[in-house]
Amino acid sequence: MDSSYQKIYTGSFIIAQLIVDKLEAVGISPIVKDETESGRLAGFGSSIPGYQEIFVSDDELDAAVPIVESVTAELQS
């Protein structure tokens, strides 16, 4: 089965790591794309160090979004 992925978070490495930990704790397997590392490996610098994107499969989207919202709301309070 070919699944497509949705971006659910873009931001700092530290917050991304918190979100990934919480997603994995409930059995969701996110994909993390690190723009800084991709750029470094390709020989380009990145304007935003530690900038990451988190993707989850369409099947896991409904369960993942509230987790992302709770982590980001927690950090803003």
C-alpha positions as CSV (number, residue, x, y, z in Angstrom):
1,M,0.0,0.0,0.0
2,D,1.4,3.4,-1.0
3,S,0.8,5.9,1.7
4,S,1.2,9.7,1.3
5,Y,2.6,11.9,4.0
6,Q,1.5,15.3,5.5
7,K,3.7,17.9,7.1
8,I,2.5,18.5,10.7
9,Y,5.3,20.6,12.1
10,T,8.1,22.9,11.0
11,G,10.4,24.5,13.5
12,S,13.3,24.1,15.9
13,F,15.1,20.8,16.5
14,I,14.3,20.9,20.2
15,I,10.6,21.2,19.8
16,A,10.6,18.7,16.9
17,Q,12.4,16.2,19.1
18,L,9.7,16.6,21.8
19,I,7.0,16.0,19.2
20,V,8.7,13.0,17.8
21,D,9.1,11.5,21.2
22,K,5.4,11.9,22.0
23,L,4.3,10.6,18.6
24,E,6.5,7.5,19.0
25,A,5.2,6.9,22.5
26,V,1.7,6.4,21.0
27,G,2.9,4.2,18.1
28,I,3.1,6.8,15.4
29,S,6.2,6.7,13.2
30,P,7.0,10.2,12.0
31,I,9.6,11.1,9.3
32,V,11.8,14.0,10.3
33,K,13.5,16.0,7.5
34,D,16.4,18.2,8.7
35,E,17.0,21.0,6.2
36,T,20.3,22.0,7.8
37,E,21.8,18.5,7.5
38,S,20.4,18.0,4.0
39,G,22.0,21.3,2.9
40,R,25.3,20.6,4.6
41,L,25.6,17.2,2.9
42,A,24.8,18.8,-0.5
43,G,27.4,21.5,0.1
44,F,24.9,24.4,0.8
45,G,24.6,26.4,4.0
46,S,21.2,26.8,5.7
47,S,19.9,30.1,6.8
48,I,18.1,28.5,9.7
49,P,20.3,26.1,11.7
50,G,18.4,23.3,13.6
51,Y,15.3,23.7,11.4
52,Q,13.2,20.5,11.0
53,E,10.0,19.3,9.4
54,I,7.9,16.4,10.7
55,F,5.7,14.3,8.4
56,V,3.3,11.6,9.3
57,S,1.3,9.2,7.0
58,D,-2.2,10.1,6.1
59,D,-3.4,7.1,8.2
60,E,-1.8,8.6,11.4
61,L,-2.6,12.3,10.7
62,D,-5.8,12.4,12.9
63,A,-3.9,11.0,15.9
64,A,-0.8,13.1,15.3
65,V,-2.2,16.6,15.0
66,P,-3.6,16.9,18.6
67,I,-0.2,15.8,19.9
68,V,1.6,18.5,17.9
69,E,-1.0,21.1,19.1
70,S,-0.5,20.0,22.8
71,V,3.3,20.3,22.6
72,T,3.2,23.7,20.9
73,A,0.5,25.0,23.3
74,E,2.5,23.8,26.3
75,L,5.5,25.7,25.2
76,Q,3.6,28.9,24.5
77,S,2.0,29.0,28.0
